[in-house]
């Protein structure tokens, strides 16, 4: 897994995404839906890296997101790992540089994350009930923001040295 992804740029991306997420926490909400900056980083890694590297990187991002949050441990780690499983390898079918692809990938990842967090709150003994629809609205707003952020990250894709991707 270490050969498929450069870990120093990965941790810089993780640090920036987690820092923005914790800094913007309660402020970055539109209509009750929270923006999820870490999900944009997860989508970037999931659509560009090989499956094993994407799953490992997204699990680490999810675990770090759980550690900076107030909820129970494991929700974001599971959600981001599922997103990586669903999205890894889509570079064969999708144009990973197109804005519509960025919107769809982040929106679907946001819906998966919202469902996992909602289920964790409903099933978990120590879980807090998390409403589903504000998180789905947040997934929509996050996917609109992802169009612009992922355009910039796509230009920096070579710094991450993704191996095994088609045409890269």
C-alpha positions, -999 to +999 in steps of 0.1 A: +000+000+000+029+024+006+039+021-030+005+032-043+003+065-026+028+091-013+021+094+024+035+129+030+012+147+006-016+125+019-011+136+055-008+172+044-042+169+026-056+151+057-043+178+080-058+206+059-091+189+055-094+180+091-083+214+102-109+231+080-135+207+092-129+213+128-124+251+123-156+255+103-175+230+124-207+247+134-202+278+112-203+260+079-239+250+078-264+259+051-300+252+059-291+229+088-269+208+066-232+207+076-205+210+050-181+180+051-147+191+039-131+157+047-155+140+024-141+160-005-106+147+003-120+112+006-136+115-029-103+128-043-084+098-030-112+073-038-114+082-075-077+086-081-059+058-061-060+021-065-086+003-045-063-010-017-046+024-013-079+042-014-095+020+012-066+024+036-063+061+031-101+067+034-102+046+066-074+066+081-092+099+072-124+085+087-106+075+119-090+109+122-124+125+116-139+104+143-111+114+167-116+152+162-154+148+165-177+144+195-196+114+184-188+077+190-157+062+173-160+044+140-189+061+121-169+082+097-142+054+094-168+029+083-186+055+060-154+066+043-142+030+038-176+022+022-172+052-001-137+041-011-150+006-019-178+020-040-158+047-058-124+031-062-118+020-098-144+043-113-117+060-133-123+034-160-159+044-164-159+081-155-139+111-166-123+120-132-115+155-144-151+165-152-170+187-128-202+165-130-182+135-119-169+154-089-205+164-080-219+129-083-191+111-065-192+135-035-230+135-034-232+097-034-204+096-008-224+121+013-255+100+011-236+069+022-220+089+051-254+103+062-270+068+062-241+052+081-241+080+107-279+078+110-278+040+115-250+044+140-271+068+161-301+046+159-284+012+166-255+022+188-260+020+226-240+052+232-249+068+199-266+101+196-296+102+172-284+120+141-311+133+118-308+120+083-322+148+061-299+176+073-269+154+065-283+147+030-288+184+025-252+189+037-241+163+011-257+184-016-239+216-005-206+197+000-209+183-036-214+218-050-183+230-031-164+199-043-167+210-079-143+239-072-121+222-047-116+190-067-107+210-098-077+224-080-068+191-064-069+174-098-041+197-110-020+185-080-028+149-086+008+141-098+022+151-064+003+122-048+018+097-073-013+075-077-001+043-094-023+019-113-048+046-124-058+046-161-040+071-182-019+086-154 
